C-alpha cells in the first residue's frame, strides 16, 4: 500500500528478524561482538538477554551469516520440547539421522558428528532462541550437551538467547552448575535517543528509500519516547506512521502523524 506511494521496494519496518535490516547501535554492536568473540574463541556457553523486541533474533541471524563455511550451525527457535525432542531437533538441524528415541544412540550420533567436524577443523554452534521458555529440566539437558568434549576443547559451542527472565532464572542456586559454565554474557538494552533517527533512516534506506518519506526531529523524539527505544516498538510506530502519511498524502511526517499512529496502535479512537 504505502510502499508504492513512497517508492519503496519493501516494507521497511517489518518485525521479521531479517539481518539485512540490522542496525548496529552501540549496544547491538557490543552484543554482536560478545557473541562472535565467545564463538570464535570457543568459550563453550554464551548468554545473550534482552527485552521483548530488542533485536536478539535479528542478531542471531546476522551471526549465522557472519560465521560462514567454517562452522556448522543449528538453530532452535521453539525450545518448548522434551529432552529427546531437543536432541532430535539438533540432529535434524545438523543434517544427522534423527530417527529413534534411544537417547544413548542419538547422543552417540551427535558426538561422532562433532568429532568428525573437529577433525575437519570445523566448529559446531548451537543457538537456542527464546531460551527463557526452557524448563529447568531442559536447561539441565542443555548443560549436559556441553559435556561433549575432547581433552583440550569443547566440541559444541552453545548460545542461549532469551528475555530477562532467563538471566534471573540462571541466578538460582539449583542452576549454578550451568551458570558457572557461562563465560560470556551480555544484556541487550534499548537504542539510545540519539540513535533512533539513524535507525529509522537505515531501515528506510535498506527498503529502497530515495529520501521519501522523512521524519521531523520532533517526530523522531516522540517515536523514541513512546517506544522507549525498543526496536520492535519503533518498527510498529513507524509502520503505522507511514500508513498515516500515505492516507494524508504527506512526505514529511511530524508529531501529529506519529500521535495518530500511536492512537491507532493502542486502539484509541478519540
C-alpha positions as CSV (number, residue, x, y, z in Angstrom):
1,X,0.0,0.0,0.0
2,X,2.3,2.8,1.2
3,X,5.4,1.1,-0.4
4,X,4.3,2.2,-3.9
5,X,3.4,5.7,-2.7
6,X,6.9,6.3,-1.2
7,X,8.7,4.4,-3.9
8,X,9.9,1.6,-1.6
9,X,10.9,-1.9,-2.7
10,X,9.8,-3.5,0.6
11,X,8.1,-2.7,3.9
12,X,11.0,-1.1,5.9
13,X,9.6,-1.7,9.4
14,X,8.6,-5.3,9.2
15,X,9.1,-7.1,12.6
16,X,10.6,-10.3,11.0
17,X,14.3,-10.9,12.0
18,X,15.8,-10.0,8.6
19,X,19.6,-9.4,9.1
20,X,19.7,-7.0,6.2
21,X,17.8,-4.5,8.4
22,X,20.1,-4.9,11.4
23,X,21.1,-1.5,12.7
24,X,24.3,-1.6,14.7
25,X,23.5,0.7,17.6
26,X,26.2,0.8,20.2
27,X,24.5,-1.9,22.2
28,X,23.8,-4.1,19.2
29,X,27.4,-3.9,18.2
30,X,28.6,-4.8,21.7
31,X,26.2,-7.8,21.8
32,X,27.3,-8.9,18.3
33,X,30.9,-8.7,19.3
34,X,30.3,-10.6,22.5
35,X,28.7,-13.4,20.6
36,X,31.3,-13.5,17.9
37,X,34.1,-13.5,20.5
38,X,32.6,-16.3,22.5
39,X,32.1,-18.5,19.5
40,X,35.4,-17.9,17.7
41,X,37.3,-18.3,21.0
42,X,35.4,-21.5,21.8
43,X,34.2,-20.3,25.2
44,X,31.5,-23.0,25.4
45,X,28.5,-21.2,26.7
46,X,27.3,-17.7,25.7
47,X,24.3,-15.9,27.2
48,X,22.5,-13.0,25.4
49,X,19.5,-11.5,27.1
50,X,17.2,-8.5,26.3
51,X,13.7,-7.3,26.5
52,X,11.0,-8.5,24.1
53,X,11.6,-6.9,20.7
54,X,15.2,-5.8,21.5
55,X,16.6,-7.5,18.4
56,X,18.1,-10.7,19.7
57,X,16.7,-12.9,16.9
58,X,17.9,-10.5,14.3
59,X,21.4,-10.5,15.8
60,X,21.3,-14.3,15.8
61,X,20.6,-14.4,12.1
62,X,23.3,-11.9,11.5
63,X,25.8,-14.1,13.4
64,X,24.7,-17.1,11.4
65,X,25.6,-15.2,8.2
66,X,28.9,-14.0,9.6
67,X,30.2,-17.4,10.6
68,X,30.3,-18.8,7.1
69,X,31.6,-22.2,5.9
70,X,34.0,-22.8,8.8
71,X,31.1,-23.5,11.1
72,X,28.2,-26.0,11.2
73,X,25.2,-24.4,13.0
74,X,21.9,-25.5,14.5
75,X,19.2,-23.0,15.4
76,X,16.4,-24.0,17.8
77,X,13.8,-21.2,17.9
78,X,11.0,-23.0,19.8
79,X,12.6,-24.9,22.7
80,X,9.4,-26.0,24.4
81,X,10.0,-29.7,24.0
82,X,11.2,-32.8,25.8
83,X,14.9,-33.8,26.1
84,X,14.6,-36.4,23.3
85,X,12.8,-33.9,21.1
86,X,15.5,-31.3,21.6
87,X,18.2,-33.9,20.8
88,X,16.4,-34.9,17.6
89,X,15.8,-31.3,16.6
90,X,19.6,-30.6,16.9
91,X,20.4,-33.6,14.8
92,X,17.9,-32.6,12.2
93,X,19.3,-29.1,12.1
94,X,22.8,-30.6,11.5
95,X,21.6,-33.0,8.8
96,X,22.2,-36.0,11.0
97,X,19.9,-39.0,11.1
98,X,17.4,-38.1,13.8
99,X,15.3,-41.3,13.8
100,X,14.7,-43.2,17.0
101,X,14.1,-42.4,20.7
102,X,17.1,-44.0,22.2
103,X,18.9,-41.2,24.0
104,X,22.2,-43.0,24.1
105,X,22.2,-43.7,20.3
106,X,21.1,-40.2,19.4
107,X,23.8,-38.7,21.6
108,X,26.4,-41.1,20.1
109,X,25.4,-39.9,16.6
110,X,25.9,-36.3,17.7
111,X,29.2,-37.0,19.4
112,X,30.5,-38.8,16.3
113,X,29.4,-35.8,14.1
114,X,31.2,-33.4,16.5
115,X,34.4,-35.4,16.5
116,X,34.3,-35.5,12.7
117,X,33.8,-31.8,12.4
118,X,36.7,-31.3,14.8
119,X,39.0,-33.4,12.6
120,X,37.8,-31.3,9.6
121,X,38.7,-28.1,11.5
122,X,35.0,-27.0,11.6
123,X,33.4,-25.8,14.8
124,X,29.8,-26.5,15.6
125,X,27.5,-23.9,17.2
126,X,24.0,-24.5,18.7
127,X,21.8,-21.4,19.0
128,X,18.7,-21.7,21.3
129,X,16.4,-18.7,20.8
130,X,13.6,-17.9,23.3
131,X,15.7,-19.8,25.9
132,X,13.6,-18.3,28.7
133,X,11.0,-20.9,27.8
134,X,13.3,-23.8,28.6
135,X,12.2,-25.6,31.8
136,X,14.8,-26.3,34.5
137,X,14.9,-29.9,33.3
138,X,15.6,-28.8,29.8
139,X,18.3,-26.4,30.9
140,X,20.0,-29.3,32.6
141,X,19.7,-31.2,29.3
142,X,21.5,-28.4,27.5
143,X,24.2,-28.3,30.2
144,X,24.8,-32.0,29.6
145,X,25.4,-31.3,25.9
146,X,28.3,-29.2,26.9
147,X,30.0,-32.3,28.4
148,X,30.7,-33.4,24.8
149,X,34.4,-32.6,24.6
150,X,37.9,-33.8,24.0
151,X,40.8,-33.4,26.4
152,X,41.6,-29.9,25.1
153,X,38.4,-28.4,23.7
154,X,34.6,-28.2,23.8
155,X,33.0,-29.9,20.8
156,X,29.9,-27.8,20.9
157,X,29.5,-24.1,21.4
158,X,26.1,-23.1,22.8
159,X,24.4,-19.7,22.6
160,X,21.4,-19.0,24.7
161,X,19.3,-16.1,23.7
162,X,16.3,-15.0,25.8
163,X,14.3,-12.5,27.7
164,X,15.5,-11.1,31.1
165,X,13.7,-14.0,32.9
166,X,16.5,-16.3,31.6
167,X,19.1,-14.2,33.4
168,X,17.1,-14.2,36.6
169,X,16.5,-17.9,36.5
170,X,20.1,-18.7,36.0
171,X,20.9,-16.8,39.2
172,X,19.1,-19.5,41.2
173,X,21.2,-21.9,43.2
174,X,19.8,-25.0,41.6
175,X,21.1,-23.9,38.2
176,X,24.6,-22.9,39.4
177,X,26.3,-25.7,37.5
178,X,25.0,-24.2,34.3
179,X,25.6,-20.6,35.3
180,X,29.2,-21.4,36.2
181,X,29.8,-22.6,32.6
182,X,28.6,-19.4,31.0
183,X,31.7,-17.4,30.4
184,X,30.3,-14.7,28.0
185,X,27.3,-12.7,28.9
186,X,25.6,-9.6,27.5
187,X,22.3,-7.9,28.2
188,X,21.0,-6.0,25.2
189,X,19.4,-2.7,26.2
190,X,17.3,-0.2,24.1
191,X,18.5,2.1,21.4
192,X,19.8,5.4,22.6
193,X,17.7,8.5,21.8
194,X,20.4,9.9,19.5
195,X,20.5,6.7,17.6
196,X,16.8,6.5,16.8
197,X,16.9,8.8,13.8
198,X,19.8,6.8,12.3
199,X,17.9,3.6,13.0
200,X,14.9,4.9,11.1
201,X,17.0,6.2,8.2
202,X,18.9,2.9,7.9
203,X,15.7,0.8,7.6
204,X,14.2,3.2,5.0
205,X,17.5,3.1,3.0
206,X,17.6,-0.8,3.0
207,X,14.0,-0.7,1.8
208,X,15.0,1.5,-1.2
209,X,14.1,5.0,0.0
210,X,15.3,7.8,-2.2
211,X,14.7,10.4,0.6
212,X,10.9,9.9,1.0
213,X,9.4,9.9,3.5
214,X,11.2,11.9,6.2
215,X,10.5,12.3,9.9
216,X,10.8,15.6,11.6
217,X,13.1,15.8,14.7
218,X,10.1,16.2,16.9
219,X,8.5,13.1,15.3
220,X,11.7,11.1,16.0
221,X,11.8,12.2,19.6
222,X,8.1,11.2,20.0
223,X,8.8,7.8,18.5
224,X,11.7,7.2,20.8
225,X,9.7,8.3,23.9
226,X,6.7,6.2,23.0
227,X,8.8,3.1,22.1
228,X,11.3,3.5,24.9
229,X,14.0,2.7,22.4
230,X,12.8,-0.9,21.8
231,X,13.3,-1.7,18.1
232,X,10.2,-3.7,17.6
233,X,8.1,-0.9,19.0
234,X,9.9,1.7,16.9
235,X,9.1,-0.5,13.9
236,X,5.4,-0.7,14.8
237,X,5.0,3.0,15.3
238,X,7.0,3.9,12.1
239,X,5.0,1.4,10.1
240,X,1.7,2.8,11.2
241,X,3.0,6.4,10.7
242,X,3.9,5.6,7.1
243,X,0.4,4.4,6.6
244,X,-1.0,7.6,8.1
245,X,1.3,9.6,5.8
246,X,0.1,7.7,2.8
247,X,-3.5,8.3,3.7
248,X,-2.8,12.0,4.2
249,X,-0.6,12.2,1.1
250,X,2.4,13.5,3.1
251,X,6.2,13.1,2.6
252,X,7.1,14.9,5.7
253,X,5.9,13.1,8.8
254,X,5.6,15.0,12.0
255,X,4.5,14.5,15.6
256,X,0.8,14.7,14.6
257,X,1.2,11.7,12.3
258,X,3.1,9.8,15.0
259,X,0.5,10.7,17.6
260,X,-2.3,9.4,15.3
261,X,-0.2,6.2,14.6
262,X,0.2,5.5,18.3
263,X,-3.5,6.1,18.9
264,X,-4.3,3.6,16.2
265,X,-1.9,1.0,17.7
266,X,-3.4,1.5,21.2
267,X,-7.0,1.2,19.9
268,X,-7.8,4.8,20.9
269,X,-10.5,6.1,18.5
270,X,-10.6,9.6,20.0
